[in-house]
Amino acid sequence: MLQNARRLLPNAEAHGNFVRDTWHRLEKVPGGKAVFSRLIGLAAPYTSTIGAVVTELSSGHSKVVMKDKRSVRNHLSSVHAIALVNLAELAGNVALAYSLPDDGRFIVAGLSIDYIAKARGTITATTTCPVPDNSERRELEVPVEMHDDKGTLVARAVLKSLVGPKKKAAR
């Protein structure tokens, strides 16, 4: 069944904006945000390892929630540093992908993160990123903040993303 679902996902060079189109189809459907998040996990499998759910997505903005569970914890019973990196990348990537023009694509070329406080409980990552008006090749910084369920800032990340045009399909 998983293999069949993977076949539904377009490749990165397909025409249109899969992230934006799929979000609009699913966001108001009961369970649609969880389904959307699973589809993103199928497209980028490592992303699914933290079980996060995209709860808000619009041009230049995302909110992604990761529940605290044993699989994302470290030996000190707090959220593992790499789970926070994964959450930051997911939040930043969906916001940027949603915001791209139909002929644009991107790849993360670097990421920096500062751990501010011990992360425990549900962590919410929010992003407000630049909105490219064309697919001209350039580098964008995508900032992400992560807060615990008490509102405490636990980490701040910046993704360095390279935006550019999709490859032209061979005819």
CORGIQUI-V240447 format. One record per run of one state. SS is the DSSP state (H for helix, E for strand, - for the rest). FROM is the first residue (numbers start at 1). TO is the last residue. Records with the same first field share a line. If there is no record, write none. Layout:
SS: FROM-TO  FROM-TO
This chain:
-: 1-1  9-17  27-31  44-44  51-52  59-60  67-69  74-78  80-80  100-103  116-122  129-137  149-152  166-171
H: 2-8  18-26  32-43  45-50  70-72  81-99
E: 53-58  61-66  73-73  79-79  104-115  123-128  138-148  153-165
